[in-house]
Amino acid sequence: MTHKVLDIAAEFTRYPAGRYRSDGPYSGERFRDDVLIPALLENDRVTVRLDGTLGYGSSFLEEVFGGLRRDVRFKASDVTKRIDLVSRDPSLVSEIEDYLSTSFN
């Protein structure tokens, strides 16, 4: 079983912002398409470390995790079983879990 750890602050940016690539270089679309999806395609499990940034906008998070469920390569049950979210802020993890679970209807 292969496992990848993605630390957003260390490997992507401390300043995630925006939904689309046109919003800037550290958008949710860019993180999802260039970092998270390749990690999911190459590994059985992916841990996403959320701490260390200066915060997250809902547009960034929804595009990453809500957008992930819109990607036809992934089934709802598969994604929720393969992604682990790590943060000292339980409300952040809960918000992302909501994007993942409610978006798969």
N, C-alpha and C positions, 0 to 999 in steps of 0.2 A: 504494500500500500504506500503510495507516494503522498507526501504532504508538503505544502508550501505555506510559508508565513509571509504575509504582506503587511508591512508596517507603513501606513500611509504617510506619516510625518517624515520618516527616515528615507523611504524609497520613492515617494511621489512629491509631496510638498507639505509644508507646515501651513499653507494658505489655500486650502481647497475652496473653490468658488465657482459658481455658475453651473448651469445645466448643460449647455451645448459648447462645442469647440469654439464657436464664434464668440462665446462669452469670455474666453481667455485660455491660457495654456494649461490651467489646472482645473478643468471642468469635470463634471461628473461623467459626461460622455467619453472624454479621453481616458479617465481612470478605468471605467467599465470596459471599453473596447480595447485599450492598449495594455492594460495591466490585469484586471480581474478575469476577463473571459479567457485570455491565454493561460492564466494560472489554472482555471477550472478545466480547460481542455487537456492540460498536461499533467494534472494531479488528481488523486482521488479525493483529497480534502484540502481546503484552503482556510487558513485562519487569517482574519482581517483585524489587525490591531489599529484601533481608532484613536488612542491617546497621543498627545504630543502636538496636535494641530492647534491653531487659534480658533477653532470652532468649525461648525458645519452648517451651511444653509440647507433648508429643506429641499431646495431645487437640486443641489448637488446629490444629496442622499437619495431622493426619489429617482433621479436619472440613473444613478448607479444601480440601486437595488430593485426599484420598480422597472427600470429598463432591462435589467437582467431577466426578469420574468417574461418580458415581451420578446426576448430572443428565442427563436424557435428551436435552438439546439438544446435547450434545457427544459426538463419537466419540473413542475412545481415541487413534487415530493423529493426529487433528486437534489435540487438546489438547496432546499432547507436542511437536508441531511448532510450536505457536503461543505457548507460554510459555517465556520465558527466565528462569532463576533466577540472581541475582547476590548473592554473599556472599563475604566474606573467609574464611569457615569452610566448607571443602569437605565436611565431614561433615554439615552442615546441608543443603546442596544434595543430597547423596547420599540423605539420609533422605527428603527430599521427592520425589526421583526414584523412590525405592522405593514411596512411596505412590501415585504416578501409574502406574508400570508394573505393579506387582503387583496393584493394585486393578482393573485393566482386564481381568482374566481372565474 
